[in-house]
């Protein structure tokens, strides 16, 4: 009996433990099934006619998050077929109303500040990366002043001075990077272009001191700070995760680096010797007479570096990948330079870029088909009725604009899925149905085109329109022209078309790796 009791005791405990586990698992499964059933019944039986149709989903909270996250554009077009231009879907528990088309872009991107704002959406994600007191971590009126400082710093003189700096950086880079040495070879486009664009931006827009640090530990700090835009941080930017600890350390070190540069410049007498943005911001004063504090200058410089780098690196990568699929266009670009600039191909200038229409059209067409940001969101702060519909968007919703959708429909562009720079030829204007809107408005940082009713909005519209648009065109145009002088590009044998798109963050970028083959031009 003693032996049986000794065996039965632990065995009984195991069986009891297993039974408890089975009961808990069964209860959990029952709860999940009931949650799904109640969620479906609520959608079928309790629709609110004053709100846009809700995209059907099985699982509460998750909603349509997965299908939206895999490919936003496929999701948008599928929903458009079923529900029209206005619909609501559940994104991680939040009801998100999408309004597609030019009317939707106008409604959301030119919405009144009292009705919708971006700060509540983006501040939790961007403030730990950029720093306090700038961009979305300040009142909108102050942000508009900061945008004015940056916009007015991008003078035509500044842009002119940037072109030779960018060309020199690209030339030095392609003559140094191992994967681009020799007469021919292959390279991973996203990785190479990301490194190249950050060197060009840091040397021109950021200044020579920042550029000198990118050859050492500053590049590692940038990487750690960039991880602050990890997908999980859309929900948990404050979580004490390893990548967030690295993010916070990198932000402090980078801010310290910028403030040290500013301090050294002031101690040296503050004599401006270049057109970089640090010099511009150092002399700026808010409307109330307060000079921009050095720490805010540092944080604005971090914001410029981080925000500009994502869009420029992805767009420059897309340009190279697209040219690899169209060697004929690449050769046209080269011949354009020979014809316009001369067979000796002198150093590029700002005026030269204006004389290379196809070069500009390659950039423009790439931005059309690969808009850097696929979704632009606003928090509804006052109920917003949509004219011509029975819908009013309540304050519990988030608004989502997707300007990239209008650039992908044949209503405005013939064969919209085709990458064709010649669609922008003046003689080919009949292939597009675009009404240019010249109405100007001043949100506090100078007159800008409202432009939200245009189907081509790669830099957004409204008060949050990207102020780096002019610099982006100069940077991308110079990089493209310089690369064309050095290389012929083709897809790898057996590869057709371009790689897919990574939509896992705010920015649409090529899936990595994406390898193409290159051949050096004899003249370079």
C-alpha positions in Angstrom: 0.0 0.0 0.0 2.8 2.4 0.8 4.4 1.7 -2.6 1.1 2.3 -4.4 0.5 5.5 -2.5 4.0 6.7 -3.3 3.4 6.1 -7.0 -0.3 7.2 -7.1 0.5 10.6 -5.3 2.7 12.1 -8.0 0.7 10.5 -10.8 -2.4 12.0 -9.4 -0.8 15.4 -9.3 0.3 15.1 -12.9 -3.1 14.0 -14.0 -4.6 16.9 -12.0 -2.2 19.3 -13.5 -2.9 18.0 -17.0 -6.7 18.2 -16.4 -6.3 21.8 -15.2 -4.3 22.7 -18.4 -6.9 21.0 -20.6 -9.7 23.0 -18.9 -7.8 26.3 -19.2 -7.1 25.6 -22.9 -10.7 24.6 -23.6 -11.9 27.8 -21.8 -9.5 29.9 -23.9 -10.6 28.3 -27.1 -14.3 28.8 -26.2 -13.6 32.4 -25.4 -11.9 33.0 -28.7 -14.7 31.3 -30.7 -17.3 33.3 -28.8 -15.3 36.5 -29.5 -15.2 35.7 -33.2 -18.9 34.9 -33.3 -19.9 38.1 -31.5 -17.6 40.1 -33.7 -19.2 38.7 -36.9 -22.8 39.2 -35.5 -22.0 42.7 -34.6 -20.8 43.5 -38.1 -23.9 41.8 -39.7 -26.6 43.1 -37.4 -25.5 46.4 -36.0 -24.2 48.6 -38.8 -24.2 52.3 -38.3 -25.6 54.0 -41.5 -23.9 57.4 -40.6 -20.5 55.7 -40.8 -18.7 54.3 -43.9 -19.0 50.5 -44.5 -16.8 48.4 -42.3 -14.5 45.9 -44.1 -15.6 42.5 -43.0 -13.1 40.7 -40.6 -13.3 37.6 -38.5 -10.9 38.4 -35.6 -11.6 41.3 -33.3 -8.8 43.8 -32.7 -6.6 42.2 -35.5 -9.3 43.1 -38.0 -7.7 43.7 -41.5 -4.2 44.4 -40.1 -2.6 41.4 -41.8 -4.0 41.9 -45.3 -3.3 45.6 -45.1 0.2 45.1 -43.9 1.2 42.5 -46.5 0.3 44.9 -49.4 -1.6 48.1 -48.7 -2.3 48.8 -52.4 -3.8 45.4 -53.1 -5.9 45.8 -50.0 -7.1 49.3 -51.0 -8.0 48.3 -54.5 -9.9 45.2 -53.4 -11.8 47.2 -50.8 -12.5 49.9 -53.4 -14.2 47.3 -55.7 -16.4 46.2 -52.9 -17.1 49.3 -50.9 -16.3 52.3 -53.0 -13.8 55.1 -52.3 -14.8 55.4 -48.6 -14.6 52.5 -46.2 -13.4 51.7 -42.7 -11.2 48.9 -41.5 -9.9 47.8 -38.2 -6.1 48.3 -37.8 -4.9 46.9 -34.5 -8.1 47.7 -32.7 -8.5 51.2 -34.2 -11.2 52.0 -36.7 -9.4 53.5 -39.6 -11.4 55.3 -42.4 -9.9 55.3 -45.8 -11.0 57.9 -48.4 -9.4 57.2 -51.8 -9.2 59.3 -54.9 -8.4 63.0 -55.4 -11.4 64.0 -53.3 -10.2 61.8 -50.5 -6.7 63.3 -50.7 -8.2 66.8 -50.6 -10.6 65.9 -47.7 -7.8 64.4 -45.5 -4.6 66.2 -46.5 -6.2 69.6 -46.6 -8.4 69.0 -43.7 -8.7 71.8 -41.1 -6.4 71.6 -38.1 -9.4 71.7 -35.7 -10.8 68.6 -37.4 -7.9 66.4 -37.9 -4.2 66.4 -36.8 -1.1 64.3 -37.4 0.5 64.9 -34.0 -1.6 62.4 -32.1 -0.8 59.7 -34.7 2.9 60.2 -35.2 4.3 61.8 -32.1 4.6 58.5 -30.0 6.7 57.0 -32.8 8.8 60.0 -34.0 9.6 61.9 -30.7 11.9 59.2 -29.2 13.8 59.2 -32.6 13.9 62.9 -33.5 13.9 64.3 -29.9 11.8 66.7 -28.0 10.5 70.1 -29.0 10.4 69.5 -32.8 8.2 68.2 -35.5 5.2 66.4 -33.8 6.4 67.1 -30.3 5.4 70.7 -30.3 2.3 72.8 -31.1 1.4 72.9 -34.8 2.1 76.7 -35.0 5.7 76.0 -33.8 6.0 73.1 -36.3 5.0 75.5 -39.1 7.7 77.9 -38.1 10.3 75.1 -38.0 9.2 74.1 -41.5 9.6 77.7 -42.6 13.2 77.7 -41.3 14.0 74.6 -43.3 12.1 75.6 -46.4 13.8 79.0 -46.5 17.1 77.4 -46.0 16.7 75.4 -49.2 17.4 78.4 -51.4 18.3 78.1 -55.1 21.9 79.1 -54.1 22.0 76.2 -51.6 20.7 73.7 -54.1 23.2 74.9 -56.6 26.0 74.3 -54.2 24.8 70.8 -53.4 25.0 69.4 -56.9 28.8 69.2 -57.1 29.1 67.9 -53.6 26.6 65.1 -54.3 28.3 64.2 -57.6 31.7 64.1 -55.8 30.3 61.8 -53.1 28.8 59.4 -55.7 32.0 59.3 -57.7 34.2 58.7 -54.7 31.7 56.0 -53.4 31.6 54.0 -56.7 35.4 54.1 -56.9 35.7 52.8 -53.3 33.0 50.2 -52.6 34.3 46.7 -53.2 31.2 45.4 -55.0 31.6 48.1 -57.7 35.2 47.5 -58.5 36.5 46.0 -61.7 35.0 46.0 -65.2 31.8 44.2 -64.4 30.0 42.5 -61.5 26.8 42.5 -59.4 25.6 44.5 -56.4 22.8 44.5 -53.9 20.9 47.7 -54.9 19.0 48.5 -51.7 22.1 48.2 -49.5 24.4 50.1 -51.8 22.0 52.9 -52.5 21.1 53.4 -48.8 24.8 53.9 -48.0 25.4 56.1 -51.0 22.4 58.4 -50.3 23.3 59.0 -46.7 26.8 60.1 -47.7 25.4 62.5 -50.3 22.8 64.0 -47.9 25.2 64.3 -45.0 27.8 66.1 -47.1 25.4 68.5 -48.7 22.5 69.2 -46.5 24.0 68.2 -43.2 27.5 69.7 -43.5 31.1 68.5 -43.7 31.5 67.8 -40.0 28.5 65.4 -40.0 29.8 63.7 -43.2 33.2 63.1 -41.6 31.6 61.2 -38.8 29.8 58.8 -41.1 33.0 56.9 -41.7 33.1 55.9 -38.1 30.7 55.4 -35.2 28.1 57.8 -36.4 26.8 55.3 -39.0 26.3 52.7 -36.2 24.3 55.3 -34.2 22.2 56.1 -37.2 21.4 52.4 -37.6 20.4 52.0 -34.0 18.3 55.2 -34.2 16.7 53.9 -37.4 15.5 50.8 -35.5 13.2 53.2 -33.6 10.9 52.9 -36.7 10.5 49.2 -36.2 7.0 48.0 -36.9 6.4 47.0 -33.2 7.0 50.6 -32.2 3.8 51.7 -33.9 2.1 50.1 -30.9 4.9 49.9 -28.2 7.3 52.8 -28.7 7.8 53.1 -25.0 8.5 49.3 -24.4 11.9 48.6 -22.7 13.0 46.4 -25.6 16.7 46.1 -26.5 16.3 48.0 -29.8 14.5 50.8 -28.0 17.3 51.1 -25.4 19.7 51.4 -28.3 17.5 53.9 -30.0 17.4 56.1 -26.9 21.2 56.0 -26.4 21.8 56.7 -30.1 19.4 59.7 -30.0 21.3 61.2 -27.1 24.7 60.6 -28.7 23.6 62.0 -32.1 22.0 65.1 -30.5 25.2 65.6 -28.6 27.3 65.3 -31.8 25.2 68.0 -33.5 25.3 70.4 -30.5 29.1 69.9 -30.3 29.3 70.9 -34.0 27.1 74.0 -33.4 29.2 75.0 -30.3 32.5 74.6 -32.2 31.1 76.8 -35.0 30.0 79.5 -32.6 33.3 79.4 -30.8 35.1 79.8 -34.1 33.3 83.1 -34.7 30.1 81.8 -36.4 31.4 82.8 -39.9 29.2 80.9 -42.4 31.4 79.0 -44.9 28.9 76.8 -46.6 25.1 76.5 -47.4 24.4 73.5 -45.2 21.2 73.4 -43.0 23.1 73.7 -39.7 24.3 77.2 -40.6 20.8 78.1 -41.6 19.1 76.9 -38.4 21.7 78.4 -36.2 20.6 81.9 -37.2 16.8 81.3 -37.1 14.5 83.1 -34.6 10.9 82.2 -33.6 8.2 84.9 -34.0 8.3 85.6 -30.3 11.9 86.7 -30.7 13.4 83.5 -29.2 16.4 82.1 -31.1 16.1 78.4 -31.9 17.9 76.6 -29.1 20.9 74.6 -30.1 19.2 71.4 -28.8 16.2 72.0 -31.1 18.6 72.7 -34.0 20.2 69.3 -33.2 16.8 67.6 -33.1 15.7 69.2 -36.4 18.9 68.0 -38.0 18.2 64.4 -36.8 14.6 64.7 -38.2 15.9 65.9 -41.6 18.5 63.1 -41.7 16.1 60.3 -40.7 13.0 61.3 -42.7 14.9 62.3 -45.8 17.1 59.2 -45.8 14.3 56.7 -46.0 12.6 58.2 -49.0 15.8 59.0 -50.9 17.4 55.7 -50.4 14.3 53.7 -51.4 13.6 55.9 -54.4 17.2 55.8 -55.6 17.2 52.1 -55.3 13.9 51.8 -57.3 15.5 54.0 -60.0 18.4 51.7 -60.3 16.2 48.6 -60.3 13.9 50.0 -62.9 16.8 51.1 -65.2 18.2 47.5 -64.9 14.9 46.4 -66.5 15.1 49.0 -69.2 18.7 49.2 -70.5 17.3 51.2 -73.5 16.2 54.0 -71.2 19.5 54.0 -69.4 21.3 54.3 -72.7 19.0 57.2 -73.6 20.0 58.9 -70.4 23.7 58.6 -71.3 23.2 59.8 -74.8 21.1 62.8 -73.5 24.1 63.9 -71.4 26.5 63.5 -74.3 24.2 65.5 -76.5 23.3 68.3 -74.1 26.5 68.6 -72.0 29.1 67.5 -74.4 31.2 64.4 -75.1 33.7 65.3 -72.4 30.9 65.2 -69.8 32.0 68.1 -67.6 31.1 68.1 -63.8 27.4 68.4 -63.3 25.8 71.7 -62.2 22.3 72.6 -61.0 21.6 74.2 -64.4 22.7 71.0 -66.2 20.0 69.1 -64.3 17.4 71.5 -65.7 18.6 70.7 -69.2 18.2 66.9 -68.9 14.5 66.3 -69.2 14.6 62.5 -69.4 16.8 62.4 -66.3 14.1 64.3 -64.5 11.3 62.2 -65.9 13.0 59.0 -64.7 12.9 60.4 -61.2 9.3 61.6 -61.6 8.0 58.3 -63.0 9.7 56.3 -60.3 8.1 58.5 -57.6 4.7 58.0 -59.4 4.9 54.2 -59.3 6.8 53.9 -56.0 5.5 56.6 -53.7 7.8 56.6 -50.7 4.9 56.6 -48.2 1.9 54.4 -48.8 -0.4 55.7 -46.0 -0.8 59.2 -44.5 -2.9 59.2 -41.3 -4.7 61.9 -39.2 -6.6 61.6 -35.9 -10.2 62.9 -36.2 -10.7 65.5 -33.5 -14.1 66.8 -34.6 -16.8 64.9 -36.4 -16.2 65.3 -40.2 -19.1 65.0 -42.6 -18.2 63.9 -46.1 -19.9 66.0 -48.7 -22.2 64.1 -51.1 -22.4 61.1 -48.8 -24.5 60.2 -45.7 -21.2 59.6 -43.8 -19.8 61.5 -40.9 -16.4 60.4 -39.5 -16.6 60.3 -35.7 -13.7 61.3 -33.4 -13.1 57.6 -32.5 -11.7 57.1 -36.0 -8.4 57.6 -37.7 -8.3 59.0 -41.3 -6.1 57.4 -43.9 -5.1 59.0 -47.2 -3.3 56.9 -49.9 -2.2 59.3 -52.7 -0.3 56.5 -54.3 -3.6 54.9 -55.3 -4.5 57.8 -57.7 -1.2 57.5 -59.4 -1.9 53.8 -60.2 -5.2 54.1 -62.0 -5.9 54.5 -65.7 -8.3 57.3 -64.9 -5.3 59.5 -64.9 -2.4 57.4 -66.4 -2.5 55.1 -69.4 -1.1 51.7 -68.6 -0.5 52.8 -65.0 1.4 49.7 -63.9 4.0 50.2 -66.6 7.2 52.2 -65.7 7.5 54.5 -68.7 9.5 57.8 -68.2 8.4 59.0 -71.7 4.8 59.3 -70.5 6.0 62.7 -69.1 7.2 63.9 -72.5 5.5 67.2 -73.5 4.4 65.5 -76.8 2.9 62.6 -74.9 0.7 64.7 -72.6 -2.4 63.0 -74.1 -1.5 59.8 -72.2 -2.3 61.5 -68.9 -5.4 63.2 -67.7 -3.9 65.5 -65.0 -5.3 68.9 -64.1 -2.5 71.0 -62.5 -3.8 72.9 -59.6 -1.9 76.2 -59.0 -3.9 77.4 -56.0 -1.4 78.5 -53.3 -1.8 78.6 -49.6 0.4 79.6 -46.6 0.2 77.4 -43.6 2.9 79.4 -41.9 6.0 78.4 -43.8 5.5 80.3 -47.1 3.2 79.8 -50.1 2.9 76.2 -51.3 0.6 74.6 -53.8 -2.5 73.1 -52.2 -2.1 70.4 -54.9 -4.2 67.8 -53.1 -6.6 67.4 -56.0 -3.7 66.2 -58.3 -3.3 62.5 -58.8 0.5 62.9 -58.5 1.4 63.6 -54.8 4.6 61.7 -54.0 5.5 64.3 -51.3 2.0 64.7 -49.8 -0.1 67.9 -49.7 -1.5 70.3 -47.2 0.2 71.7 -44.1 2.3 68.5 -43.7 3.6 68.5 -47.3 7.2 67.5 -47.4 9.4 70.6 -47.3 12.4 68.6 -48.7 10.8 68.1 -52.1 13.2 70.5 -53.9 16.2 68.9 -52.3 15.0 65.4 -53.0 14.7 66.1 -56.8 18.2 67.6 -56.8 19.7 64.7 -54.8 17.9 62.0 -56.9 18.6 63.7 -60.2 22.3 64.1 -59.4 22.7 60.6 -58.2 20.9 59.2 -61.3 22.9 61.3 -63.7 26.2 60.4 -62.1 25.5 56.6 -61.9 24.5 56.7 -65.6 27.9 58.1 -66.4 29.7 55.2 -64.7 27.5 52.1 -65.3 25.4 50.1 -67.6 22.9 48.0 -65.7 20.9 44.9 -66.4 18.8 42.4 -64.5 20.5 39.1 -63.6 20.1 36.3 -66.2 16.7 34.7 -65.9 15.2 37.6 -63.8 12.3 39.6 -65.3 10.8 42.7 -63.9 11.6 44.2 -60.5 11.6 42.8 -56.9 8.5 43.1 -54.7 7.9 45.8 -52.2 8.5 45.8 -48.4 5.6 47.5 -46.7 6.6 46.6 -43.1 7.2 50.2 -42.1 6.0 53.7 -42.9 8.1 53.7 -46.1 7.7 51.5 -49.2 11.0 50.1 -50.1 12.4 47.3 -52.3 12.7 43.9 -50.8 16.2 43.3 -49.7 18.3 41.8 -51.3 17.7 42.9 -54.9 20.8 42.2 -57.0 21.5 43.5 -60.5 24.6 43.2 -62.8 26.7 46.1 -63.9 29.3 47.0 -66.4 31.7 49.9 -66.2 31.6 52.4 -69.0 35.0 52.8 -70.6 35.1 56.6 -70.1 34.6 56.4 -66.4 
